Amino acid sequence: MTAGFNRLALQALLLTEVRLRMRRTGTLVAVLALIALTWLMVEDPSTGRALMVIGGARVAYTSSCLAMGSAGLAGLFLGLAGFYLVRGRMSEDVRSGAGSVLASTPVSNAVLLLGRWLGGVAYLGGLVLVFMATMLVLHAVRGEGPIQPLIYLQTYVLVLLPLVCFTAAVALLCDAWRPLMGKGGDVLYFVFYMTQMSVPVAVMGARGEAWSPLLLLDFSGLGATVLSFMSVVHVSDFVLGGGDFDPKMAPMVLPDLLWSAKMGLTRLACGLVAMLPILPAIALFHRFAPDRVKVRAGGGWSPLVLVNGWLRPLGRLARPLFGLAARLPGLPGYALASVALTLAANPAAMLASLILLVLGCVLHGAALGGVMTGAILVWGILVSEISVRDRQNDVDAMTAAVPGGVARRFLAQWLATCMLALLFAAPVLVRWLLHEPVRAAALVAGVLALSSAASLLGSASRTARAFLALFLFCIYVSTQVPAAPLLDVVGFNGVANIQTVLQQLLIAAFLFAAGFYGERARRARN
């Protein structure tokens, strides 16, 4: 009877998790991003660039090439975006009151969390299947040779399944333990993921084609992909992810079998290691107890909350802004009040702005790009919650009822986001205006585009994590590909040009219009 009950409970939890997650707007955004990523990463060889390049020669777009290259690169996106898409269910249960109902059921902590984890795995697995289907369509358009679905399936399982298990397990741990439920857990995961992803690649570079035990921690699959590729081509001079090639050289053709039995077993063992965060999650689960978890999931202890507590006296610097906002009429006063509230609630941001102000004034010109990278990173994390703050505090209906309604609120939040960017970037912006006007224009256009994206994704998905996931991924990719003008969103790489600035302005206008009119239409339906 108990076994049957557990099975039925797991089945109900699994189906509920998948259905709820698939209905989210963030899922649609993730699917569209995956489709766009697919077509961007597999460039048409007629442009002189290819997904894989070995010694100046491109690798033919066979099933093995497209499967290996796309799986390795998709891990970068899925490991980041997947975490922010999967986590947050516990927070929603706490906010909505459903947690009290779940806590009173006879389902054990282990069964409840296992069901949540299986639901997260199934959800991310569905995104992987969408990605694979898109790759099959792209193969039909740009591929060379027959489409071999089994090669795609084998490669995606070996590369991405451990990542899916790991992402869902860590998201479960962050939701089950109160100190990691807020923004602090989001930032810590980003730092941890970047660290664990770079270690296996560094080991592969140092050990050549030799197997390393650290591959058991290669959850992203990038290290295993590189090692398997090197074991076939036996060269270290190759590009994975897009590079220029010599059209006079004949394309190289990869064999169908790229994975050895040893590497396959390593990936399966990595998948088992990836499940280990489930164990501390079960032990630390708060079970929605009022004395262990606050009504608002962002509350409680976390590293970020702890730092803000230490720096609370700095929050007083924002008090004059409240008085000024009260004296300013209309939209500017509303926006300034939002800025003041954001700074008062995040004293760590006040300290960061002061440090960035000094660095932006005293450092030499070559170092300003690094200053701007840090400034935009802090700014993006800070403003990700502005467009969802009213909903998190259950005052969205009240703010929508004031004069101007949702349209005025959307404009004020967007303007506050832009004003905060000016606070962090002002010294660098002034210096670039004097000496590098194109970079200054790129900074302004990029801030407008990112501010519009934050407002749109926040109002559409009702969660800060939709924007935060894509923002962190965008920043990471921009820092890894510093020579691409299109990816120099705010000019910190110094390669942006007039064309990319105009593109950013068009994107900003489109995102702003979509968010503004979408919010009005949503409120009209309600």
ROFIVO-540821 format. One record per residue (C-alpha): residue in three letters; x, y, z. Coordinates in Angstrom, 2 decimals. Example, Ala and Ser with C-alpha at 12.3 -4.5 7.8 and 13.67 -1.06 7.14 Angstrom:
2
residu|c1|c2|c3
ALA|12.30|-4.50|7.80 .
SER|13.67|-1.06|7.14 .
END
This chain:
526
residu|c1|c2|c3
MET|0.00|0.00|0.00 .
THR|2.81|2.40|0.89 .
ALA|4.72|1.60|-2.28 .
GLY|1.59|2.14|-4.36 .
PHE|0.88|5.43|-2.58 .
ASN|4.43|6.64|-3.18 .
ARG|4.22|5.71|-6.84 .
LEU|0.94|7.58|-7.27 .
ALA|2.30|10.56|-5.34 .
LEU|5.45|10.67|-7.48 .
GLN|3.38|10.42|-10.66 .
ALA|1.06|13.23|-9.55 .
LEU|3.97|15.46|-8.52 .
LEU|5.83|14.78|-11.77 .
LEU|2.87|15.57|-14.01 .
THR|1.95|18.66|-11.99 .
GLU|5.49|20.02|-12.15 .
VAL|5.75|19.53|-15.90 .
ARG|2.34|21.07|-16.60 .
LEU|2.93|24.12|-14.42 .
ARG|6.37|24.76|-15.88 .
MET|5.30|24.26|-19.48 .
ARG|2.56|26.88|-19.07 .
ARG|4.98|29.58|-17.97 .
THR|5.86|32.44|-20.28 .
GLY|9.50|31.84|-19.37 .
THR|9.28|28.46|-21.10 .
LEU|8.22|30.11|-24.35 .
VAL|11.11|32.56|-24.01 .
ALA|13.53|29.67|-23.40 .
VAL|12.25|27.75|-26.42 .
LEU|12.59|30.80|-28.67 .
ALA|16.07|31.44|-27.29 .
LEU|17.07|27.82|-27.98 .
ILE|15.81|28.05|-31.55 .
ALA|17.65|31.33|-32.11 .
LEU|20.80|29.90|-30.52 .
THR|20.64|26.90|-32.84 .
TRP|20.61|28.97|-35.99 .
LEU|23.26|31.36|-34.70 .
MET|25.75|28.67|-33.67 .
VAL|25.52|26.69|-36.93 .
GLU|26.56|29.32|-39.45 .
ASP|26.15|28.85|-43.17 .
PRO|29.54|27.80|-44.65 .
SER|28.94|30.23|-47.52 .
THR|29.72|33.04|-45.05 .
GLY|33.26|31.73|-44.56 .
ARG|32.56|30.53|-41.02 .
ALA|31.67|27.09|-39.70 .
LEU|30.68|25.43|-36.43 .
MET|33.94|23.41|-36.24 .
VAL|37.29|24.29|-37.80 .
ILE|40.40|22.08|-37.65 .
GLY|43.70|23.47|-38.84 .
GLY|41.98|26.02|-41.07 .
ALA|39.65|23.45|-42.66 .
ARG|35.99|23.28|-41.78 .
VAL|34.34|20.11|-40.54 .
ALA|31.54|18.90|-42.80 .
TYR|28.06|19.31|-41.34 .
THR|27.33|15.62|-40.84 .
SER|25.16|14.26|-38.03 .
SER|28.19|13.58|-35.80 .
CYS|29.57|17.10|-36.30 .
LEU|26.30|18.91|-35.71 .
ALA|25.35|16.71|-32.76 .
MET|28.72|17.06|-31.02 .
GLY|29.11|20.78|-31.63 .
SER|25.54|21.75|-30.78 .
ALA|25.43|19.61|-27.61 .
GLY|28.68|21.06|-26.31 .
LEU|27.54|24.63|-26.88 .
ALA|23.95|24.07|-25.74 .
GLY|25.30|23.05|-22.35 .
LEU|26.49|26.62|-21.81 .
PHE|22.94|27.94|-22.20 .
LEU|21.04|25.09|-20.57 .
GLY|23.20|24.99|-17.46 .
LEU|22.49|28.65|-16.72 .
ALA|19.01|29.28|-18.09 .
GLY|17.78|25.85|-17.00 .
PHE|18.60|26.54|-13.35 .
TYR|16.69|29.82|-13.27 .
LEU|13.76|28.27|-15.11 .
VAL|13.51|25.23|-12.84 .
ARG|13.97|26.86|-9.44 .
GLY|11.38|29.00|-7.71 .
ARG|8.53|26.53|-7.25 .
MET|9.03|26.41|-3.47 .
SER|9.06|30.20|-3.33 .
GLU|5.78|30.32|-5.23 .
ASP|4.26|27.75|-2.87 .
VAL|5.30|29.88|0.11 .
ARG|3.94|33.07|-1.44 .
SER|0.63|31.56|-2.57 .
GLY|-0.04|29.54|0.59 .
ALA|0.08|26.18|-1.21 .
GLY|3.07|25.24|0.93 .
SER|0.86|24.94|4.00 .
VAL|-1.34|22.45|2.16 .
LEU|1.66|20.43|1.00 .
ALA|3.15|20.45|4.50 .
SER|-0.03|18.91|5.93 .
THR|-0.12|15.98|3.50 .
PRO|1.23|12.54|4.52 .
VAL|3.78|12.63|1.67 .
SER|7.30|12.37|3.05 .
ASN|10.00|14.94|2.36 .
ALA|11.92|12.44|0.24 .
VAL|8.91|11.66|-1.99 .
LEU|7.95|15.33|-2.32 .
LEU|11.45|16.45|-3.28 .
LEU|12.07|13.48|-5.54 .
GLY|8.85|14.31|-7.38 .
ARG|9.94|17.92|-7.73 .
TRP|13.35|16.82|-9.01 .
LEU|11.86|14.39|-11.53 .
GLY|9.55|17.15|-12.72 .
GLY|12.52|19.46|-13.23 .
VAL|14.42|16.74|-15.11 .
ALA|11.42|16.03|-17.33 .
TYR|10.94|19.74|-18.02 .
LEU|14.57|20.33|-18.98 .
GLY|14.55|17.11|-20.96 .
GLY|11.61|18.50|-22.93 .
LEU|13.66|21.59|-23.75 .
VAL|16.50|19.34|-24.94 .
LEU|14.07|17.49|-27.22 .
VAL|12.90|20.82|-28.65 .
PHE|16.53|21.74|-29.25 .
MET|17.20|18.41|-30.95 .
ALA|14.15|18.79|-33.18 .
THR|15.37|22.25|-34.20 .
MET|18.80|20.81|-35.00 .
LEU|17.23|18.14|-37.20 .
VAL|15.40|20.84|-39.15 .
LEU|18.62|22.82|-39.46 .
HIS|20.44|19.69|-40.64 .
ALA|17.87|19.35|-43.43 .
VAL|18.65|22.93|-44.49 .
ARG|22.43|23.20|-44.03 .
GLY|23.58|19.65|-43.30 .
GLU|25.71|17.36|-45.40 .
GLY|24.95|13.68|-45.50 .
PRO|21.94|11.78|-44.10 .
ILE|20.13|12.77|-40.94 .
GLN|20.92|10.14|-38.27 .
PRO|18.59|10.69|-35.29 .
LEU|20.26|7.98|-33.18 .
ILE|23.60|9.82|-33.32 .
TYR|21.90|13.01|-32.15 .
LEU|20.07|11.14|-29.39 .
GLN|23.21|9.34|-28.19 .
THR|25.28|12.52|-28.13 .
TYR|22.62|14.59|-26.37 .
VAL|22.07|11.93|-23.73 .
LEU|25.78|11.58|-22.97 .
VAL|26.53|15.32|-22.99 .
LEU|23.37|16.92|-21.63 .
LEU|21.72|14.33|-19.36 .
PRO|24.27|14.78|-16.51 .
LEU|23.83|18.54|-16.86 .
VAL|20.04|18.21|-16.67 .
CYS|20.31|16.04|-13.53 .
PHE|22.77|18.44|-11.92 .
THR|20.82|21.59|-12.76 .
ALA|17.56|20.18|-11.41 .
ALA|19.27|18.86|-8.27 .
VAL|21.00|22.15|-7.40 .
ALA|17.80|24.09|-8.10 .
LEU|16.01|21.73|-5.71 .
LEU|18.67|22.28|-3.04 .
CYS|18.40|26.06|-3.40 .
ASP|14.63|25.87|-3.02 .
ALA|14.73|23.43|-0.12 .
TRP|17.22|25.37|2.03 .
ARG|16.13|28.84|3.12 .
PRO|19.58|30.56|2.92 .
LEU|19.71|29.82|-0.83 .
MET|16.10|30.63|-1.74 .
GLY|16.70|34.27|-2.64 .
LYS|18.92|36.17|-5.03 .
GLY|22.01|35.09|-3.12 .
GLY|21.43|31.52|-4.30 .
ASP|21.06|32.74|-7.89 .
VAL|24.39|34.56|-7.82 .
LEU|26.22|31.75|-6.00 .
TYR|25.04|29.24|-8.59 .
PHE|26.29|31.45|-11.42 .
VAL|29.74|31.68|-9.81 .
PHE|29.82|27.96|-9.04 .
TYR|28.70|26.95|-12.53 .
MET|31.30|29.11|-14.22 .
THR|33.98|27.65|-11.95 .
GLN|33.10|24.00|-12.41 .
MET|32.78|24.46|-16.16 .
SER|36.25|25.95|-16.58 .
VAL|38.16|23.39|-14.47 .
PRO|37.66|20.35|-16.74 .
VAL|38.58|22.37|-19.82 .
ALA|41.79|23.54|-18.13 .
VAL|42.61|19.96|-17.16 .
MET|42.08|18.83|-20.73 .
GLY|44.46|21.49|-21.93 .
ALA|47.12|20.41|-19.45 .
ARG|46.75|16.62|-19.84 .
GLY|46.09|16.48|-23.56 .
GLU|44.00|13.45|-24.45 .
ALA|44.46|11.74|-21.06 .
TRP|41.43|10.82|-18.97 .
SER|41.04|12.70|-15.69 .
PRO|38.91|11.91|-12.60 .
LEU|37.73|15.53|-12.72 .
LEU|35.60|14.51|-15.69 .
LEU|33.22|13.07|-13.10 .
LEU|32.54|16.70|-12.13 .
ASP|32.25|17.90|-15.73 .
PHE|28.50|18.45|-15.47 .
SER|28.42|20.83|-18.45 .
GLY|29.89|18.12|-20.69 .
LEU|32.27|20.58|-22.32 .
GLY|35.42|18.84|-21.08 .
ALA|34.17|15.42|-22.22 .
THR|33.20|16.86|-25.60 .
VAL|36.64|18.37|-26.12 .
LEU|38.41|15.18|-25.01 .
SER|36.30|12.95|-27.26 .
PHE|36.88|15.29|-30.18 .
MET|40.65|15.36|-29.58 .
SER|40.78|11.56|-29.39 .
VAL|39.40|11.41|-32.92 .
VAL|41.26|14.23|-34.69 .
HIS|44.46|14.04|-32.54 .
VAL|45.12|17.76|-32.86 .
SER|44.75|20.66|-30.45 .
ASP|44.40|23.33|-33.16 .
PHE|40.65|23.39|-33.57 .
VAL|37.75|25.79|-33.03 .
LEU|34.43|24.71|-31.55 .
GLY|31.63|27.24|-31.67 .
GLY|32.27|29.12|-34.89 .
GLY|35.44|30.13|-36.69 .
ASP|36.82|31.25|-40.03 .
PHE|38.08|28.56|-42.41 .
ASP|40.03|28.34|-45.65 .
PRO|37.54|27.58|-48.45 .
LYS|40.37|26.12|-50.56 .
MET|40.88|23.28|-48.08 .
ALA|38.69|20.19|-48.36 .
PRO|36.18|19.76|-45.52 .
MET|37.01|17.13|-42.90 .
VAL|34.48|14.40|-42.17 .
LEU|34.09|13.07|-38.63 .
PRO|33.35|9.37|-38.06 .
ASP|29.92|8.39|-36.82 .
LEU|31.28|6.91|-33.58 .
LEU|32.90|9.61|-31.47 .
TRP|32.31|8.24|-27.98 .
SER|34.46|5.46|-26.54 .
ALA|33.02|2.99|-24.03 .
LYS|35.19|4.51|-21.29 .
MET|33.92|8.02|-21.98 .
GLY|30.34|6.81|-22.15 .
LEU|30.65|5.16|-18.73 .
THR|32.31|8.34|-17.43 .
ARG|29.34|10.41|-18.50 .
LEU|26.90|7.99|-16.88 .
ALA|28.93|8.11|-13.65 .
CYS|28.92|11.90|-13.88 .
GLY|25.13|11.75|-14.08 .
LEU|25.04|9.80|-10.81 .
VAL|27.36|12.30|-9.12 .
ALA|25.10|15.09|-10.40 .
MET|22.23|13.71|-8.30 .
LEU|24.10|14.06|-5.00 .
PRO|22.67|17.54|-4.14 .
ILE|19.32|15.80|-3.65 .
LEU|20.60|14.24|-0.39 .
PRO|21.35|17.51|1.46 .
ALA|18.14|18.94|0.01 .
ILE|16.13|16.21|1.77 .
ALA|18.03|16.73|5.01 .
LEU|17.69|20.55|4.95 .
PHE|14.15|20.85|3.57 .
HIS|12.18|23.45|5.51 .
ARG|8.81|21.70|4.92 .
PHE|7.27|25.19|4.66 .
ALA|7.49|25.63|8.45 .
PRO|6.74|29.29|9.36 .
ASP|9.67|29.40|11.78 .
ARG|12.11|28.20|9.11 .
VAL|11.01|30.05|5.97 .
LYS|9.54|33.51|5.51 .
VAL|6.40|34.35|3.55 .
ARG|8.49|36.10|0.95 .
ALA|11.10|33.70|-0.38 .
GLY|13.71|36.39|-0.74 .
GLY|13.79|36.91|3.02 .
GLY|15.82|35.08|5.62 .
TRP|19.53|34.57|5.68 .
SER|21.67|34.47|2.55 .
PRO|25.14|35.81|1.76 .
LEU|23.61|38.81|-0.01 .
VAL|21.18|39.51|2.82 .
LEU|24.04|39.15|5.30 .
VAL|26.19|41.70|3.45 .
ASN|23.25|44.09|3.17 .
GLY|22.74|43.73|6.91 .
TRP|26.35|44.65|7.59 .
LEU|26.12|47.66|5.28 .
ARG|22.70|48.85|6.43 .
PRO|24.00|52.30|7.52 .
LEU|24.86|53.00|3.87 .
GLY|21.16|52.72|3.05 .
ARG|20.67|56.08|4.74 .
LEU|22.38|57.72|1.76 .
ALA|19.23|57.03|-0.24 .
ARG|16.93|58.91|2.16 .
PRO|17.28|62.31|0.44 .
LEU|16.06|60.69|-2.77 .
PHE|12.71|59.87|-1.16 .
GLY|12.18|63.52|-0.27 .
LEU|13.15|64.64|-3.76 .
ALA|10.83|62.03|-5.30 .
ALA|7.94|63.33|-3.19 .
ARG|8.51|66.85|-4.56 .
LEU|8.85|65.80|-8.18 .
PRO|5.51|65.54|-9.99 .
GLY|4.33|62.69|-12.17 .
LEU|6.46|60.04|-13.80 .
PRO|9.93|61.37|-12.78 .
GLY|8.96|61.32|-9.10 .
TYR|7.55|57.79|-9.41 .
ALA|10.76|56.58|-11.09 .
LEU|13.03|58.30|-8.57 .
ALA|11.07|56.75|-5.70 .
SER|11.65|53.33|-7.26 .
VAL|15.37|54.07|-7.52 .
ALA|15.50|55.20|-3.88 .
LEU|13.65|52.09|-2.72 .
THR|16.01|49.82|-4.66 .
LEU|19.12|51.47|-3.21 .
ALA|17.75|51.60|0.34 .
ALA|16.94|47.89|0.21 .
ASN|20.39|47.03|-1.20 .
PRO|23.14|48.91|0.67 .
ALA|25.69|46.63|-1.00 .
ALA|24.73|48.27|-4.28 .
MET|25.41|51.68|-2.75 .
LEU|28.92|50.56|-1.81 .
ALA|29.44|49.08|-5.27 .
SER|28.38|52.33|-6.93 .
LEU|30.84|54.32|-4.82 .
ILE|33.69|51.93|-5.66 .
LEU|32.81|52.02|-9.37 .
LEU|32.64|55.81|-9.24 .
VAL|36.20|56.00|-7.93 .
LEU|37.52|53.37|-10.35 .
GLY|35.82|55.02|-13.31 .
CYS|37.49|58.32|-12.46 .
VAL|41.05|57.22|-11.67 .
LEU|41.83|54.21|-13.87 .
HIS|43.42|54.60|-17.29 .
GLY|41.37|54.23|-20.46 .
ALA|42.36|50.63|-21.24 .
ALA|40.93|49.44|-17.90 .
LEU|37.52|51.10|-18.33 .
GLY|36.15|48.11|-20.22 .
GLY|36.69|45.91|-17.16 .
VAL|35.11|48.52|-14.91 .
MET|32.09|48.64|-17.18 .
THR|31.79|44.84|-17.19 .
GLY|31.61|44.84|-13.39 .
ALA|29.22|47.80|-13.35 .
ILE|26.78|46.22|-15.81 .
LEU|26.94|42.88|-13.99 .
VAL|26.05|44.48|-10.64 .
TRP|23.39|46.64|-12.29 .
GLY|21.73|43.70|-14.08 .
ILE|21.50|41.61|-10.91 .
LEU|20.13|44.62|-8.99 .
VAL|17.41|45.64|-11.46 .
SER|16.17|42.14|-12.28 .
GLU|13.55|42.44|-9.52 .
ILE|12.27|45.97|-10.17 .
SER|9.55|44.92|-12.59 .
VAL|8.34|42.08|-10.32 .
ARG|8.75|43.78|-6.93 .
ASP|5.11|44.86|-6.69 .
ARG|3.88|41.34|-7.35 .
GLN|6.33|39.81|-4.87 .
ASN|4.96|42.09|-2.18 .
ASP|1.30|41.65|-3.27 .
VAL|0.78|45.33|-4.06 .
ASP|0.55|45.07|-7.86 .
ALA|-3.23|45.51|-7.83 .
MET|-2.88|48.64|-5.69 .
THR|-0.18|50.23|-7.85 .
ALA|-2.23|49.43|-10.96 .
ALA|-5.21|51.30|-9.49 .
VAL|-3.39|54.62|-8.98 .
PRO|-3.61|57.36|-11.63 .
GLY|-1.92|56.18|-14.81 .
GLY|-2.40|52.52|-13.95 .
VAL|-0.18|49.80|-15.37 .
ALA|1.12|52.00|-18.19 .
ARG|2.54|54.58|-15.76 .
ARG|3.96|51.84|-13.55 .
PHE|5.69|50.14|-16.47 .
LEU|7.18|53.44|-17.66 .
ALA|8.35|54.35|-14.16 .
GLN|10.00|50.97|-13.60 .
TRP|11.71|51.12|-16.99 .
LEU|12.92|54.66|-16.33 .
ALA|14.17|53.66|-12.86 .
THR|16.15|50.82|-14.43 .
CYS|17.82|53.24|-16.85 .
MET|18.54|55.73|-14.07 .
LEU|20.26|53.08|-11.99 .
ALA|22.47|52.22|-14.96 .
LEU|23.51|55.86|-15.13 .
LEU|24.42|55.74|-11.43 .
PHE|26.85|52.85|-12.01 .
ALA|28.20|53.89|-15.41 .
ALA|28.30|57.71|-15.27 .
PRO|32.11|58.20|-14.94 .
VAL|32.92|55.77|-17.74 .
LEU|30.16|57.18|-19.93 .
VAL|31.51|60.73|-19.58 .
ARG|35.06|59.66|-20.43 .
TRP|33.90|57.63|-23.42 .
LEU|31.82|60.58|-24.66 .
LEU|35.00|62.66|-24.74 .
HIS|37.39|60.12|-26.23 .
GLU|35.41|57.17|-27.67 .
PRO|31.94|58.34|-28.71 .
VAL|31.04|55.06|-30.45 .
ARG|31.60|53.13|-27.22 .
ALA|29.50|55.70|-25.37 .
ALA|26.71|55.26|-27.91 .
ALA|26.99|51.47|-27.54 .
LEU|26.70|51.84|-23.76 .
VAL|23.55|53.95|-24.02 .
ALA|21.95|51.70|-26.64 .
GLY|22.85|48.56|-24.69 .
VAL|21.40|49.92|-21.45 .
LEU|18.17|50.84|-23.23 .
ALA|17.93|47.35|-24.75 .
LEU|18.71|45.55|-21.49 .
SER|16.32|47.78|-19.52 .
SER|13.54|47.04|-22.00 .
ALA|14.33|43.30|-21.80 .
ALA|14.21|43.39|-17.99 .
SER|10.83|45.15|-18.00 .
LEU|9.37|42.90|-20.70 .
LEU|10.53|39.60|-19.21 .
GLY|9.59|40.64|-15.68 .
SER|6.06|41.68|-16.62 .
ALA|5.54|38.66|-18.90 .
SER|6.98|35.89|-16.73 .
ARG|6.21|37.45|-13.30 .
THR|9.63|36.33|-12.10 .
ALA|13.03|38.01|-11.98 .
ARG|14.84|34.86|-13.05 .
ALA|13.76|34.94|-16.71 .
PHE|15.76|38.12|-17.30 .
LEU|18.53|37.19|-14.88 .
ALA|19.25|33.90|-16.64 .
LEU|19.45|35.42|-20.12 .
PHE|21.38|38.44|-18.84 .
LEU|24.08|36.38|-17.11 .
PHE|24.36|34.12|-20.16 .
CYS|24.68|37.15|-22.45 .
ILE|27.41|38.69|-20.27 .
TYR|29.31|35.41|-20.12 .
VAL|29.20|34.90|-23.88 .
SER|30.24|38.53|-24.48 .
THR|33.31|38.15|-22.29 .
GLN|34.27|34.87|-23.98 .
VAL|33.95|36.25|-27.54 .
PRO|35.43|39.75|-27.20 .
ALA|36.09|40.20|-30.93 .
ALA|32.43|39.97|-32.03 .
PRO|30.87|43.45|-32.48 .
LEU|27.33|42.10|-32.28 .
LEU|27.98|40.68|-28.80 .
ASP|29.57|43.89|-27.48 .
VAL|26.22|44.93|-26.04 .
VAL|27.36|47.84|-23.85 .
GLY|30.75|48.57|-25.38 .
PHE|32.97|46.98|-22.73 .
ASN|34.91|45.00|-25.37 .
GLY|35.56|48.10|-27.48 .
VAL|34.55|46.49|-30.79 .
ALA|31.01|47.84|-31.16 .
ASN|30.32|49.92|-34.27 .
ILE|27.61|52.20|-35.59 .
GLN|25.76|49.28|-37.16 .
THR|25.55|47.33|-33.89 .
VAL|24.51|50.50|-32.03 .
LEU|21.60|50.98|-34.43 .
GLN|20.68|47.32|-34.06 .
GLN|20.62|47.68|-30.28 .
LEU|18.38|50.74|-30.55 .
LEU|15.95|48.85|-32.78 .
ILE|15.93|45.92|-30.36 .
ALA|15.34|48.31|-27.46 .
ALA|12.39|49.92|-29.24 .
PHE|10.86|46.54|-30.09 .
LEU|11.26|45.14|-26.57 .
PHE|9.94|48.32|-24.98 .
ALA|6.86|48.37|-27.21 .
ALA|6.21|44.66|-26.63 .
GLY|6.46|45.07|-22.85 .
PHE|4.42|48.28|-22.67 .
TYR|1.51|47.19|-24.86 .
GLY|1.64|43.64|-23.54 .
GLU|1.22|44.88|-19.98 .
ARG|-1.70|47.09|-20.97 .
ALA|-3.38|44.23|-22.84 .
ARG|-2.88|41.85|-19.91 .
ARG|-4.41|44.31|-17.47 .
ALA|-7.34|44.94|-19.83 .
ARG|-8.09|41.20|-19.97 .
ASN|-8.05|40.98|-16.18 .
END
